Amino acid sequence: MESKNLKINVPDGMRDLVFGDCRRYSAIERRLAEVYESLGYREVRTPALEYLEVFDGGSALPRERMYKLTDNSGRLLALRADNTMPMARVAATKLLGELPALLYYNQSVFAVQSENSGRAGEIMQSGVEIIGAPAPRGDLLCIYTAIKALRVLGLPFKLELGHVGFFNSLLCELELTDEAKTDLRRLVNAKNAVLLGSFEGLEKSQLARLRRIPLLYGGEEIFDEAEEVAAGNEGALIALEYVKKLHRLLEEAGLADDIIIDLGIVHEIDYYTGAVLRGYTAGAGEPILSGGRYDGLLESFGHSVPATGFAINVGLVAERLANAGVGENGGAPDVLIHYPGHEFAKAAELAERLASEGKRCELSCFESEEEARLYAAARGILEVVVL
């Protein structure tokens, strides 16, 4: 019985995409590719299988959550756990003579999910990597690209801008174990000011400062309070000044309305080194866009090259578009051609002629005209041509 159930189901975290889902995914990927290419990005595709070592030194996933297997020589392989590490590998091995390299991709990442978690085990991502462009020019290009990409999706959005150096510099002041710092990072990331206020092992003044970090969220009006929070910490003040500089340049370009400053952005991924981004839309319980600067990442491939980028969760975007009814009624051909069995050549000729006029044609699979017309009505095909 169990084998039969496995045969007709998909593994935890996986799903089939049919009809409207496929149309939405394809439309999203096509629109984003057009945006990227209009800005000079070039497409790169990496293998679904990589050597496991590719993801050492900064992957978005720990090894225990990767899908792993071996090749015929017993070497460990992994399904693509994130897109940034393979893109960094490509840049380090093939593109160092072409820097800066503006790369884009539309491809899935895979993550092992706990049973019945409800989380996706395969996530289609669309994103860019800007390899060899230092701050601030690379960051400005990345933010500009992110805004244009989010705009073309047709959903209301806000792009949050922060800097990992702000929180990390304040965290370095605290005499805590690595485990306690991880817990603290999670609380700040969740903006849980209540639990931050009772965090053990810290002085009252330190707790008071930490509780203010999740509240550093909004427009340029939060900069004064952020300076108070960062007072006396050189690293945090430098990060804050950099965010202020980016915000000023974005405001001069007329892009500030799409931006929210969030100095409480705390990534659990440890390869980010500077400005970080998160994009949100109403109704999505997690970011639809995530990214930032990762200047140290290519060092794991033997090269010190500045880099930045972002990834858009195509699945989340598709869900929001589905809830808005986008893509549900499209896809039906314009014409159904019904023909006697011996007239296939004429039907094919007619289909070719109508296609040259810009019409989408489907050839009938039915013997009777009545069945063909019932099918056309069910599919929403407006015209039936009977030979």
N, C-alpha and C positions, 0 to 999 in steps of 0.2 A: 504493500500500500504506500509506504514512504517513497519508494523509487518512482511510483507513478505520480505522486504529488510533486516531486522534484522535477520530473520531466515536463510538467505543464506550468511550472512557476519559475520565477527568476530569483537569483540569490538576494539576500538581504541588502538593501540599499540600491538595488538596480531596478530599472523600469523600462518598459517598452514605450516608444513614442509612435503614435499613429496619427495620421491625417492632420488635424489642426495643430497638434503639438509640433509635428515636423515642419509645417508651414511657418509657424512662429519662430522656431529655432533657425530655420534657413533664412528667414527675413532679417532676424536680428544679426546673424553672422554677416549677411550680405551688406546691410547698412553700415555696420561697424567697419568692415573691410574697406568700404568706399571712403569712410572718414579717414582711416589710417593712410590709405594710399594717396588721398588728396593732400596729405601733409608730408609725403615723402617716405613713409614707412614701406618696408618690403617684407613679404611673407616668408616665414620659416616654418617647416613642419619637422618635428622630431619623432623618433620611434616611440611606439607605445611601450616597448620594453627597453630598459636601460640596465647597465650594470648597477648593482645596488650601491656601490661606492660613489656613484654620481651624486647621490642625495646626502652624502655625508658632508658635514660642515655648513649646514644652513637650510636644510629642507623644512618645508612647512609642516611635515609630518614626522613623528618619531618612527623608528624602524618597525616597532610592533604593530603599527597601523598601516603598514604597506603590504600590498599583495606581492608575495615573494615566490619565486620558483628558481629552478636551476636549468642551465643549458646542458648539452651532451657532455661537456667537460667538467661538470660539477660546479661551475662558477655561479654565484648568486646573482639573480636578476630581480628586477622589480618593475611592476607596472608603473607608468609615469605618476609619481606622487605629487609633483607640482610642475609648473611650466618654467619657472625662473631658472632652476638649476640646469635643466637641459639647454635652455637658451644661452646660459652663461658658458656651458661646455662648447656649444657651437661657436660662440664668439671667440672663446679662448683658443680654439683649434683651427678655425677657418677664416676669421674675420678681423684679426688684429691689424692687418694691413689696410683695412677699410674703415677705420674709426673716424668719426663717430658712426656707429651702425644703428639705424632706426629699424627695429624688427617688430613684426606683429604676427599673431597666431590665432587660430580658431581650433582648439583641440581639447580633449578631455583630460582630467586628472582623476585618480582613483584612490579611495581610502577605505580601509576596512572599518565597518560600523558595527556596533554591538547589535545583537538580535533585537528586533522590534523597536529600534531607536527612532525609526521614522526619518533618519537623515540619509541623504543621498550618498551612495558609494561611488557613483560616477558623476562627475560634475563637468559640464561643458563650460570651458572658459574662453573668453575672447580678450586679448590683452596686447600690451606693447612692452618692449624693453628698449631702453635708450642706453646703449653701451658706449662708453668713452666720452660722455658729455658731463663735465663737472658742474657743481652748483655755482651760481644759481640758474645758469642758462638751461641746463638739463632739467631742473625742477620746473622751471616756467613752461618749457615745452611739454613736459609730462602733464602738468595741471591743465594747460590749454587743451591738450589732446583729450584728457579725461572729460572736460566740460563739453567739448564738441561731441564726443562719443555718447555721453549721457543725454545730451539734447536730442540727438537723432533717434533715440529710443521711443520718444513720445510719452514718457512718464514724468510727472513732477519729481524733482530731485533736489538734494542739497549735497554739496561736496565738502566734507570736513577736512580741515588742514591742521596738522599738528607737527610735532618734532619729538622724536624719541629721546633726544638729548635733554629735554626739559625734565621729564620724570626720572630718567636714568641718573642724571647728575644729582638730583635730590636723594635718590635711593642710595647712592654711593656714600652719603654722609651717615647712613644708619648702620649701627653695629648689629646686624641680624644674620642669621644663618641663611644659606641659599634657599632652603625650604621656606623659611619665613618670608624672604623677599619674593618668592614665587607666589605665595598666598597674597601678599600685599599687592603685587602686580595685578592679580586677578580681581581683587576688590576695587582697585582704581579703574581697571578696564570696565567693570560692571557698574561703575559710578555709585558704589554702595557706601555713601558717606556715613551711614549709621554704624556699620560694622568697622569701618575705618576708625571711627572715634573710640572704639573699645579694643583696638588691636594691642595685644600684649607685647611687652618688652620695649615700649617706647615712652619717652617723656611726654608730658601734656603739651608742651610747645610743639613737639614733633607731630603729635597726633593732630593738633589744631591746623598745622600747615598741610598735612596730608589730606585732611577732610576738605580743604579748599580746592585741591587740584581738580576733582571731577566737576566743580562748578565753574571752571575757567572755560566757558563755552558760550559762544555768541559772536558778536561783531567786534570791531576795534575797541569798543568800550571796555572789554575785559583786559586790555593790555596793562592798565594801571594796577589792577589787582594782581595780575600775574607778576608784575615787577615786585610787589610786596611779598608774594609767596617765594619768589626766587632770590630775595635780598640776601646778599652774602655768599651766594653760590655762583661762582664764575661760569661754570658749564651751563647751568640753567639760564643765566642771563644772556649768554651768547646764543643759545638756542632760541630764546624769546626774541632777541634782536633780529635773528634771521627770519623768523616767521613774520615779524612786523615788516621787514623789507619785502618779502614775497607778497604780503597782503597789499602793501602800497603799490607795487608794480601791477598787480592784478586789478586793483581799483582804478589805476590810471588807464588800463586797457578796457575798462567797462565790464569786468568779469566778477567783481566783488559780490554782486547780488546772488551769485550761485554758490558763494563760499561761506562756510561757517568755521570760525576758529575753534579748535578743540585741543587744548593742551593736556587733556586727560586721555588722549589716545595712547594706549599702551599695548603694543603688539607682543604676543607670546612668541612669535617667530623672532629668533635672535639675530637675523642677518641685516635688519634695518639699521642704518647708521645716521639718518638725518630726517629730512621732511617726510611725513607720512600722510597718506590720504585714505579716506573712507567715503564712499558714496551711498546715500540712502534714498529710498522712495517710500511713500506711504504704503502701509500694509505688509511690507517685508520685514520679517523679524530679525534680519541680519543684514549686513552691508551687501549691496549689489556690486560694489566696486571696492577693491582694497589694493594698496600698494605703497610705494615709497622708495627712498634712496637706500642702496645697498652697496656702498663703495668697497667693502672688503670681500665680497662674495667671490669674485674671480680669482682671488688669491688661492683658493682651494684648487684651482686649475693651473696654478703657477704664474699668474700675472696679476699685477696691481693696476686695476682699471676702474675708474668711477662709473657708476651705473644707477639707473632708476627705472621705474616702470609700474604698471598696474595690471590687474586682471578683473574682468567683469564676469559675474556669475550669470551665464546665459539662462540657466534653468530658472533662477529666481526671477529674472526679467520676464521670461516666458510665462511664468505663473501669474505675475501681475497683469500682463497683457491678456491672458486667458480670463482672468476675473473681470477685466474690462470688456470682454466679448470680442477682442481682436482676433481675427483668424478663424472664427467659428464657421462663417458662411462662405469663405472663399474656396477656391480650388476646383469648383465644378467647371467642366468644359462648357463652351458656348453652344456646341451643336452635338447631337447624337445622330449618327448616320445609321439607319436601319436598311438592310439589303437582303435580297434572296441569296441563298448560299452560293449560287453559281455566278453572282455578280460582284464578287469580292474585288476584282480588278477595278470596276467602276467606282466602288465605294472608296478604295484607296486613292484613286485619281481625284475624286471629289475632295477627300480629306486634304490632299496635298494642295489643291487649288484654294480651298478655304483657309488653310494655314498660311499661304502666301498673302492672304488678305488680313492676316492678324488674328484669325479665329482659332480657338482651341477645339479640336474635334475628337470625339470618341467613336469607335466603331462598335456597333451593337453586338452583343454576345447572345442574343435571343433569337429563337426561331420565329416567334409570332410578333406582329406589330403591337398587339395589345400589351404584351409583357415589356416590350421596349419602352412604350409610352409610360407605363406604370413605374418603370425603373427611372426614367428621365424625371418624372414628377418627384420621386423620392430623393433623387440626387440634386434637384434644383437646376436641372438642365433646361433652359428656356426654349430651345428650338430642337425639333426632331425632324430630320429629313429622311423621307422614305423613298427608296429607289424602286 
